[in-house]
Amino acid sequence: MGAKVLERFPAGAPRGSWPAEEYAARRRAEGEPATVVMDLNSDAFLVVVPTGDEE
């Protein structure tokens, strides 16, 4: 199973600010199963939705 990246947010947001979580919450309110994951290689939070296998 794969995932599609909807948005990318730098990990250095100001203290108390959660832009990736807020964005994902808005997508979930619209019916998309968005989650936040950390991309350690780029030091960023990614908002992703699952995709089906396209083999």
Gaussian input, Z-matrix of N, CA and C with variables (Angstrom, degrees):
# hf/3-21g

backbone

0 1
 N
 C     1     B1
 C     2     B2     1     A1
 N     3     B3     2     A2     1     D1
 C     4     B4     3     A3     2     D2
 C     5     B5     4     A4     3     D3
 N     6     B6     5     A5     4     D4
 C     7     B7     6     A6     5     D5
 C     8     B8     7     A7     6     D6
 N     9     B9     8     A8     7     D7
 C    10    B10     9     A9     8     D8
 C    11    B11    10    A10     9     D9
 N    12    B12    11    A11    10    D10
 C    13    B13    12    A12    11    D11
 C    14    B14    13    A13    12    D12
 N    15    B15    14    A14    13    D13
 C    16    B16    15    A15    14    D14
 C    17    B17    16    A16    15    D15
 N    18    B18    17    A17    16    D16
 C    19    B19    18    A18    17    D17
 C    20    B20    19    A19    18    D18
 N    21    B21    20    A20    19    D19
 C    22    B22    21    A21    20    D20
 C    23    B23    22    A22    21    D21
 N    24    B24    23    A23    22    D22
 C    25    B25    24    A24    23    D23
 C    26    B26    25    A25    24    D24
 N    27    B27    26    A26    25    D25
 C    28    B28    27    A27    26    D26
 C    29    B29    28    A28    27    D27
 N    30    B30    29    A29    28    D28
 C    31    B31    30    A30    29    D29
 C    32    B32    31    A31    30    D30
 N    33    B33    32    A32    31    D31
 C    34    B34    33    A33    32    D32
 C    35    B35    34    A34    33    D33
 N    36    B36    35    A35    34    D34
 C    37    B37    36    A36    35    D35
 C    38    B38    37    A37    36    D36
 N    39    B39    38    A38    37    D37
 C    40    B40    39    A39    38    D38
 C    41    B41    40    A40    39    D39
 N    42    B42    41    A41    40    D40
 C    43    B43    42    A42    41    D41
 C    44    B44    43    A43    42    D42
 N    45    B45    44    A44    43    D43
 C    46    B46    45    A45    44    D44
 C    47    B47    46    A46    45    D45
 N    48    B48    47    A47    46    D46
 C    49    B49    48    A48    47    D47
 C    50    B50    49    A49    48    D48
 N    51    B51    50    A50    49    D49
 C    52    B52    51    A51    50    D50
 C    53    B53    52    A52    51    D51
 N    54    B54    53    A53    52    D52
 C    55    B55    54    A54    53    D53
 C    56    B56    55    A55    54    D54
 N    57    B57    56    A56    55    D55
 C    58    B58    57    A57    56    D56
 C    59    B59    58    A58    57    D57
 N    60    B60    59    A59    58    D58
 C    61    B61    60    A60    59    D59
 C    62    B62    61    A61    60    D60
 N    63    B63    62    A62    61    D61
 C    64    B64    63    A63    62    D62
 C    65    B65    64    A64    63    D63
 N    66    B66    65    A65    64    D64
 C    67    B67    66    A66    65    D65
 C    68    B68    67    A67    66    D66
 N    69    B69    68    A68    67    D67
 C    70    B70    69    A69    68    D68
 C    71    B71    70    A70    69    D69
 N    72    B72    71    A71    70    D70
 C    73    B73    72    A72    71    D71
 C    74    B74    73    A73    72    D72
 N    75    B75    74    A74    73    D73
 C    76    B76    75    A75    74    D74
 C    77    B77    76    A76    75    D75
 N    78    B78    77    A77    76    D76
 C    79    B79    78    A78    77    D77
 C    80    B80    79    A79    78    D78
 N    81    B81    80    A80    79    D79
 C    82    B82    81    A81    80    D80
 C    83    B83    82    A82    81    D81
 N    84    B84    83    A83    82    D82
 C    85    B85    84    A84    83    D83
 C    86    B86    85    A85    84    D84
 N    87    B87    86    A86    85    D85
 C    88    B88    87    A87    86    D86
 C    89    B89    88    A88    87    D87
 N    90    B90    89    A89    88    D88
 C    91    B91    90    A90    89    D89
 C    92    B92    91    A91    90    D90
 N    93    B93    92    A92    91    D91
 C    94    B94    93    A93    92    D92
 C    95    B95    94    A94    93    D93
 N    96    B96    95    A95    94    D94
 C    97    B97    96    A96    95    D95
 C    98    B98    97    A97    96    D96
 N    99    B99    98    A98    97    D97
 C   100   B100    99    A99    98    D98
 C   101   B101   100   A100    99    D99
 N   102   B102   101   A101   100   D100
 C   103   B103   102   A102   101   D101
 C   104   B104   103   A103   102   D102
 N   105   B105   104   A104   103   D103
 C   106   B106   105   A105   104   D104
 C   107   B107   106   A106   105   D105
 N   108   B108   107   A107   106   D106
 C   109   B109   108   A108   107   D107
 C   110   B110   109   A109   108   D108
 N   111   B111   110   A110   109   D109
 C   112   B112   111   A111   110   D110
 C   113   B113   112   A112   111   D111
 N   114   B114   113   A113   112   D112
 C   115   B115   114   A114   113   D113
 C   116   B116   115   A115   114   D114
 N   117   B117   116   A116   115   D115
 C   118   B118   117   A117   116   D116
 C   119   B119   118   A118   117   D117
 N   120   B120   119   A119   118   D118
 C   121   B121   120   A120   119   D119
 C   122   B122   121   A121   120   D120
 N   123   B123   122   A122   121   D121
 C   124   B124   123   A123   122   D122
 C   125   B125   124   A124   123   D123
 N   126   B126   125   A125   124   D124
 C   127   B127   126   A126   125   D125
 C   128   B128   127   A127   126   D126
 N   129   B129   128   A128   127   D127
 C   130   B130   129   A129   128   D128
 C   131   B131   130   A130   129   D129
 N   132   B132   131   A131   130   D130
 C   133   B133   132   A132   131   D131
 C   134   B134   133   A133   132   D132
 N   135   B135   134   A134   133   D133
 C   136   B136   135   A135   134   D134
 C   137   B137   136   A136   135   D135
 N   138   B138   137   A137   136   D136
 C   139   B139   138   A138   137   D137
 C   140   B140   139   A139   138   D138
 N   141   B141   140   A140   139   D139
 C   142   B142   141   A141   140   D140
 C   143   B143   142   A142   141   D141
 N   144   B144   143   A143   142   D142
 C   145   B145   144   A144   143   D143
 C   146   B146   145   A145   144   D144
 N   147   B147   146   A146   145   D145
 C   148   B148   147   A147   146   D146
 C   149   B149   148   A148   147   D147
 N   150   B150   149   A149   148   D148
 C   151   B151   150   A150   149   D149
 C   152   B152   151   A151   150   D150
 N   153   B153   152   A152   151   D151
 C   154   B154   153   A153   152   D152
 C   155   B155   154   A154   153   D153
 N   156   B156   155   A155   154   D154
 C   157   B157   156   A156   155   D155
 C   158   B158   157   A157   156   D156
 N   159   B159   158   A158   157   D157
 C   160   B160   159   A159   158   D158
 C   161   B161   160   A160   159   D159
 N   162   B162   161   A161   160   D160
 C   163   B163   162   A162   161   D161
 C   164   B164   163   A163   162   D162

   B1=1.4466
   B2=1.5200
   B3=1.3059
   B4=1.4517
   B5=1.5169
   B6=1.3171
   B7=1.4550
   B8=1.5192
   B9=1.3166
   B10=1.4603
   B11=1.5220
   B12=1.3276
   B13=1.4631
   B14=1.5248
   B15=1.3275
   B16=1.4605
   B17=1.5209
   B18=1.3183
   B19=1.4633
   B20=1.5127
   B21=1.3240
   B22=1.4661
   B23=1.5364
   B24=1.3383
   B25=1.4610
   B26=1.5251
   B27=1.3342
   B28=1.4655
   B29=1.5287
   B30=1.3146
   B31=1.4642
   B32=1.5247
   B33=1.3017
   B34=1.4591
   B35=1.5081
   B36=1.3258
   B37=1.4643
   B38=1.5269
   B39=1.3306
   B40=1.4743
   B41=1.5213
   B42=1.3093
   B43=1.4683
   B44=1.5286
   B45=1.3196
   B46=1.4550
   B47=1.5250
   B48=1.3114
   B49=1.4588
   B50=1.5298
   B51=1.3051
   B52=1.4655
   B53=1.5241
   B54=1.3228
   B55=1.4638
   B56=1.5310
   B57=1.3163
   B58=1.4616
   B59=1.5274
   B60=1.3219
   B61=1.4620
   B62=1.5280
   B63=1.3329
   B64=1.4592
   B65=1.5299
   B66=1.3185
   B67=1.4629
   B68=1.5301
   B69=1.3276
   B70=1.4653
   B71=1.5305
   B72=1.3184
   B73=1.4653
   B74=1.5258
   B75=1.3269
   B76=1.4666
   B77=1.5307
   B78=1.3298
   B79=1.4763
   B80=1.5279
   B81=1.3516
   B82=1.4753
   B83=1.5273
   B84=1.3302
   B85=1.4652
   B86=1.5254
   B87=1.3329
   B88=1.4611
   B89=1.5351
   B90=1.3361
   B91=1.4430
   B92=1.5207
   B93=1.3272
   B94=1.4625
   B95=1.5281
   B96=1.3388
   B97=1.4716
   B98=1.5361
   B99=1.3170
   B100=1.4622
   B101=1.5236
   B102=1.3229
   B103=1.4606
   B104=1.5239
   B105=1.3147
   B106=1.4562
   B107=1.5180
   B108=1.3231
   B109=1.4624
   B110=1.5181
   B111=1.3198
   B112=1.4586
   B113=1.5244
   B114=1.3298
   B115=1.4578
   B116=1.5287
   B117=1.3153
   B118=1.4608
   B119=1.5260
   B120=1.3376
   B121=1.4616
   B122=1.5260
   B123=1.3301
   B124=1.4688
   B125=1.5255
   B126=1.3409
   B127=1.4630
   B128=1.5302
   B129=1.3328
   B130=1.4587
   B131=1.5247
   B132=1.3332
   B133=1.4519
   B134=1.5186
   B135=1.3349
   B136=1.4515
   B137=1.5181
   B138=1.3125
   B139=1.4594
   B140=1.5205
   B141=1.3228
   B142=1.4650
   B143=1.5093
   B144=1.3432
   B145=1.4606
   B146=1.5192
   B147=1.3228
   B148=1.4662
   B149=1.5215
   B150=1.3286
   B151=1.4619
   B152=1.5149
   B153=1.3050
   B154=1.4609
   B155=1.5118
   B156=1.3084
   B157=1.4690
   B158=1.5124
   B159=1.3216
   B160=1.4600
   B161=1.5074
   B162=1.3402
   B163=1.4632
   B164=1.5000
   A1=108.99
   A2=116.95
   A3=121.61
   A4=111.46
   A5=114.83
   A6=120.50
   A7=109.20
   A8=115.34
   A9=122.23
   A10=107.99
   A11=116.69
   A12=121.31
   A13=108.63
   A14=116.53
   A15=121.30
   A16=111.44
   A17=116.50
   A18=121.38
   A19=109.61
   A20=115.82
   A21=123.06
   A22=107.76
   A23=116.03
   A24=121.47
   A25=109.39
   A26=118.70
   A27=119.96
   A28=110.55
   A29=115.98
   A30=120.93
   A31=112.53
   A32=118.92
   A33=121.82
   A34=115.05
   A35=118.76
   A36=121.36
   A37=109.80
   A38=117.00
   A39=119.65
   A40=111.72
   A41=116.18
   A42=121.62
   A43=110.90
   A44=116.36
   A45=121.48
   A46=113.37
   A47=117.38
   A48=121.71
   A49=109.02
   A50=116.96
   A51=122.12
   A52=109.52
   A53=119.46
   A54=120.58
   A55=113.70
   A56=118.65
   A57=120.28
   A58=110.49
   A59=117.48
   A60=121.28
   A61=110.72
   A62=117.24
   A63=120.82
   A64=110.62
   A65=117.12
   A66=121.38
   A67=110.55
   A68=116.39
   A69=120.32
   A70=110.97
   A71=117.70
   A72=120.99
   A73=110.63
   A74=117.40
   A75=120.07
   A76=110.89
   A77=117.09
   A78=120.34
   A79=110.26
   A80=116.66
   A81=119.58
   A82=110.72
   A83=117.60
   A84=120.88
   A85=110.99
   A86=117.00
   A87=122.23
   A88=112.01
   A89=117.13
   A90=120.91
   A91=116.05
   A92=118.32
   A93=120.63
   A94=109.45
   A95=118.11
   A96=120.88
   A97=111.62
   A98=116.98
   A99=121.88
   A100=111.90
   A101=115.46
   A102=121.72
   A103=108.71
   A104=116.10
   A105=122.11
   A106=108.68
   A107=115.75
   A108=121.91
   A109=108.18
   A110=115.67
   A111=121.24
   A112=109.38
   A113=116.62
   A114=121.83
   A115=106.60
   A116=116.39
   A117=120.67
   A118=112.28
   A119=117.73
   A120=120.35
   A121=112.44
   A122=116.98
   A123=119.60
   A124=112.60
   A125=118.17
   A126=123.64
   A127=110.35
   A128=114.97
   A129=120.64
   A130=109.69
   A131=114.54
   A132=121.21
   A133=107.47
   A134=116.47
   A135=121.68
   A136=109.39
   A137=116.40
   A138=121.50
   A139=105.65
   A140=116.26
   A141=121.27
   A142=111.56
   A143=114.60
   A144=122.06
   A145=106.99
   A146=117.92
   A147=120.05
   A148=110.79
   A149=114.94
   A150=121.66
   A151=107.89
   A152=116.48
   A153=120.87
   A154=110.23
   A155=116.22
   A156=121.11
   A157=108.44
   A158=116.68
   A159=122.05
   A160=110.45
   A161=117.18
   A162=121.50
   A163=110.14
   D1=135.42
   D2=-179.35
   D3=-107.20
   D4=-175.49
   D5=178.58
   D6=-144.09
   D7=146.40
   D8=176.88
   D9=-105.42
   D10=130.23
   D11=178.61
   D12=-82.75
   D13=121.63
   D14=177.70
   D15=-88.25
   D16=-38.88
   D17=-176.12
   D18=-157.24
   D19=156.15
   D20=-178.27
   D21=-128.95
   D22=135.13
   D23=-178.78
   D24=-130.02
   D25=133.11
   D26=177.97
   D27=-62.99
   D28=147.28
   D29=-177.77
   D30=-73.24
   D31=-12.85
   D32=-175.92
   D33=-90.38
   D34=37.02
   D35=178.59
   D36=-65.29
   D37=153.61
   D38=178.53
   D39=-57.05
   D40=150.67
   D41=-179.36
   D42=-55.05
   D43=131.36
   D44=-179.95
   D45=86.20
   D46=-1.94
   D47=179.34
   D48=-102.30
   D49=130.81
   D50=-178.89
   D51=-128.69
   D52=66.06
   D53=-174.84
   D54=-61.69
   D55=-36.60
   D56=179.61
   D57=-66.25
   D58=-44.08
   D59=179.09
   D60=-64.60
   D61=-39.61
   D62=179.46
   D63=-66.30
   D64=-41.26
   D65=177.90
   D66=-63.78
   D67=-45.25
   D68=179.12
   D69=-62.59
   D70=-38.36
   D71=178.88
   D72=-63.61
   D73=-39.57
   D74=177.15
   D75=-64.70
   D76=-40.53
   D77=178.46
   D78=-65.03
   D79=-41.26
   D80=178.19
   D81=-63.67
   D82=-36.55
   D83=177.97
   D84=-64.50
   D85=-25.61
   D86=177.74
   D87=-89.38
   D88=1.67
   D89=176.00
   D90=98.53
   D91=2.39
   D92=177.43
   D93=-90.31
   D94=137.50
   D95=-178.97
   D96=-81.56
   D97=60.87
   D98=-175.55
   D99=-77.60
   D100=140.21
   D101=174.61
   D102=-133.88
   D103=163.16
   D104=179.41
   D105=-109.12
   D106=132.06
   D107=175.82
   D108=-129.20
   D109=156.66
   D110=179.03
   D111=-100.15
   D112=127.71
   D113=173.34
   D114=-98.67
   D115=101.36
   D116=-175.68
   D117=-65.92
   D118=-33.29
   D119=-178.53
   D120=-63.86
   D121=-37.92
   D122=-179.16
   D123=-103.40
   D124=0.99
   D125=-178.99
   D126=53.24
   D127=52.68
   D128=-178.23
   D129=-140.99
   D130=154.32
   D131=172.63
   D132=-95.36
   D133=133.55
   D134=179.92
   D135=-113.40
   D136=136.10
   D137=172.38
   D138=-97.45
   D139=119.58
   D140=-174.55
   D141=-126.75
   D142=155.57
   D143=171.19
   D144=-126.16
   D145=145.56
   D146=-179.83
   D147=-69.40
   D148=148.40
   D149=173.79
   D150=-122.50
   D151=155.46
   D152=177.08
   D153=-77.04
   D154=162.12
   D155=176.26
   D156=-68.86
   D157=129.62
   D158=-179.13
   D159=-114.44
   D160=57.70
   D161=-177.09
   D162=-100.22

